[in-house]
């Protein structure tokens, strides 16, 4: 597990037919110096690239000198398929290379891991967040990435996981290991990496410096340290969202620390208990409406969403029927019922039966359900269904898959005085912190 040197990370930034970059420092290309300025890159779709009027079989731009070079990319898409999706101009550090996939170009940024984390931490939350929260997130972001790299090297990579796809049922999940041409992408699908654009506070650099090389381990292996915005009060297990191989440190447990052993432990896999849980507001770290705490975790576009712990979505029958057909590709006709068939330990639905006038169809796992019931992504699959004469009320809990660290809960813990080690122990029980490179 020990690494002698800091790893180099390859991040897919933008996938497009043509890409515009602006070099903010001089770079080299095949021993030729490219001065500062704007350049267009395009591909013939067969692995050849044109830059500045010349064609290349490979296109690798390396910064000059001892400092990391800087460059700017136009039209970077953030929040893909989410309600805040938009394009930005972003700046990055490090080397640049281009690869072809499905006839389009990927711009890939090669950057040292610790410099990559500068951007991830400032992109996943506000750089003004508490030092404790920043340190906790630096550790889990580093751990998750190195776990993914190890999986890739072990050739355990798959582009798309699927349990079942038949005329009556689709059980599918998406994981972050589905990039074959680079380590991770730059958006929510992996970890948000928005370059140096949002690094505005020295607290981020200090949190990364103080945790340099630190990872979470279990049984002497680096942890698959998952995280989401808001667990909704109860943490989910890995197998509810991805494949069936659970991680012992990603546990089903309440998002609170209590010494009262007599507190009831609900079985949220049970429909009636899940309903009671979702319709209530149980005590939990992430049960907060404190604007100052939320602003630590949520960037400006995240704050366009106002409900995190409990939320409500209404569709008329016509709206829901059209939406489901569009998003799932399955026309069930006019939807009569939404029936949860199986829930995970946090109450998140793993399998949902959709009964329509034309046919009945079953959908899973949690992200596939969220994608089918929203123009972007439903906040979570932890919801109950109330049908009325007007349509369907979905009343839900949490934002995201709920596995591992709950970012809002961790922010509350940090404000309450918990150390970053205590935060990590709460969300990843029985793990250890280890420094794997100096």
C-alpha positions, -999 to +999 in steps of 0.1 A: +000+000+000+029+024+007+037+047-022+071+062-027+060+092-046+030+114-050+009+100-078+000+118-110-038+120-117-054+121-151-087+140-152-111+142-181-122+178-183-142+183-215-156+160-242-165+179-274-161+180-311-138+211-309-121+225-279-107+259-273-078+264-248-059+294-238-023+288-226-015+311-197+022+300-198+043+286-226+040+248-232+060+224-254+046+201-281+071+177-298+101+200-288+083+230-302+074+259-280+037+270-279+036+305-266+008+319-245-024+324-264-056+308-277-057+275-297-084+254-312-081+216-311-102+193-334-101+156-344-108+136-375-126+111-352-099+085-359-073+095-334-056+124-353-056+159-339-052+193-355-038+222-335-026+255-349-030+243-385-009+211-381-021+175-377-007+152-350-011+115-341-007+123-305-012+156-288+006+161-255+013+196-242+038+198-214+044+229-192+079+245-193+100+252-163+098+239-127+064+254-119+031+239-131+018+256-162-016+271-163-043+270-190-079+280-195-107+260-211-139+274-225-174+259-223-166+234-195-200+217-186-206+214-148-236+197-132-242+174-161-279+164-161-286+181-129-309+212-125-279+235-122-261+223-154-243+252-170-210+260-189-181+279-174-146+291-184-122+274-160-085+275-154-063+245-146-027+236-138-004+209-152+000+191-185-026+186-212-032+157-235-060+147-258-077+114-265-105+103-288-137+086-277-169+081-298-156+105-324-151+134-300-121+147-281-114+144-244-092+171-229-073+154-201-054+172-174-024+155-158-018+170-124-001+158-091-026+144-066-022+170-040-027+198-065-057+180-078-071+180-043-068+218-040-094+221-066-116+191-055-120+204-020-128+240-031-152+226-058-171+201-036-177+228-010-169+264-003-132+271+003-143+291+034-155+260+052-141+251+086-105+237+086-118+205+103-143+198+075-117+206+048-093+182+063-118+154+066-128+159+030-092+160+018-086+126+034-117+109+018-112+125-016-076+113-016-087+078-004-115+074-029-093+084-058-064+061-049-089+032-044-102+038-079-067+039-093-060+005-076-092-010-090-082+002-125-047-013-123-062-046-111-083-046-143-116-046-123-129-018-144-163-019-161-179+009-181-215+000-170-228-024-144-261-041-151-279-069-132-309-073-154-324-057-186-356-074-198-390-064-212-404-061-177-375-050-155-343-030-156-318-031-128-288-009-135-262+011-116-235+035-126-202+037-109-172+060-111-149+033-125-164+036-160-137+059-174-111+039-194-091+067-209-083+086-177-086+082-139-116+104-132-138+130-148-142+165-135-179+165-126-203+151-100-201+117-116-167+114-100-155+143-078-160+179-087-128+193-101-132+228-114-095+238-116-079+267-098-110+289-105-125+285-070-093+282-050-095+315-032-088+307+004-055+296+020-074+273+044-078+248+015-041+246+009-034+243+046-059+215+051-043+196+023-008+203+036-017+191+071-032+158+057-007+153+029-005+116+020-031+106+046-057+080+036-084+060+053-076+023+055-094-009+065-076-041+070-045-024+056-062-015+023-072+020+011-110+026+016-136+032-011-146+064+008-179+074-007-198+106+002-229+125-007-246+158+002-271+147+027-279+112+040-313+123+053-306+111+088-295+075+081-266+061+061-271+037+033-249+006+025-229+002-007-250-026-022-281-006-023-266+017-048-239-003-067-229-039-069-236-064-041-202-065-026-207-044+006-178-026+023-175-033+061-168+004+068-198+018+048-224+009+074-261+014+080-263+037+110-279+069+121-263+103+114-259+110+151-238+100+181-259+089+210-250+072+243-286+062+248-286+025+239-324+024+243-331+047+213-352+027+188-334+015+157-359+016+128-358-010+101-362+013+071-364-016+047-399-020+061-424+001+041-444+013+071-413+022+091-398+040+061-430+060+057-429+071+094-392+080+091-395+100+059-426+119+072-408+129+104-377+149+111-356+127+134-326+141+152-295+139+130-264+160+123-276+167+088-310+179+101-301+216+100-314+248+084-285+269+097-276+290+067-240+296+079-234+258+082-251+250+049-230+277+032-198+258+042-208+228+021-228+244-007-214+264-035-236+291-049-253+269-075-259+242-049-278+268-028-303+270-056-318+239-039-335+249-007-345+215+007-320+189+018-331+169+048-368+165+037-383+175+004-414+173-017-420+168-054-455+168-071-464+156-106-498+154-123-505+120-137-499+133-172-466+150-163-453+119-146-463+096-174-446+118-201-415+123-179-411+086-172-414+077-209-389+104-218-363+096-192-365+059-190-372+051-226-401+029-215-437+039-224-460+024-198-489+046-208-507+066-182-491+058-148-516+043-122-492+034-094-456+037-081-449+008-058-417+004-038-407-033-040-374-031-021-358-005+001-322-002+014-313+003+050-318+041+048-352+038+032-338+044-003-358+025-029-337-002-047-366-015-069-396+005-080-426-010-098-443+014-122-479+003-131-493+019-163-522+016-186-501-002-212-477-023-191-459-027-158-422-021-155-398-024-126-368-001-123-336-001-101-311+007-085-314+040-068-298+063-094-318+048-122-349+055-103-338+091-096-330+097-133-364+083-144-385+105-121-369+139-127-358+161-156-323+160-139-320+138-109-345+134-081-328+144-048-328+108-036-347+075-039-357+077-002-392+087-009-428+076-003-456+079-028-489+096-021-514+093-049-543+118-051-569+127-077-545+154-090-514+132-093-485+119-074-468+135-043-433+122-037-421+130-001-385+123+004-354+124+025-318+134+018-298+145-013-277+118-030-270+081-024-264+085+014-234+062+015-204+071+036-197+107+046-227+131+047-213+165+038-239+185+056-237+162+086-199+165+087-202+203+085-225+203+116-200+180+134-172+203+127-191+233+140-199+213+171-162+208+178-155+173+165-121+167+151-116+155+116-105+122+129-138+119+149-158+129+118-141+102+098-146+076+125-183+084+126-189+080+089-163+052+083-163+030+115-133+009+124-110+025+098-075+039+104-056+069+091-023+062+075+002+083+057+013+065+025+038+090+010+059+118+026 
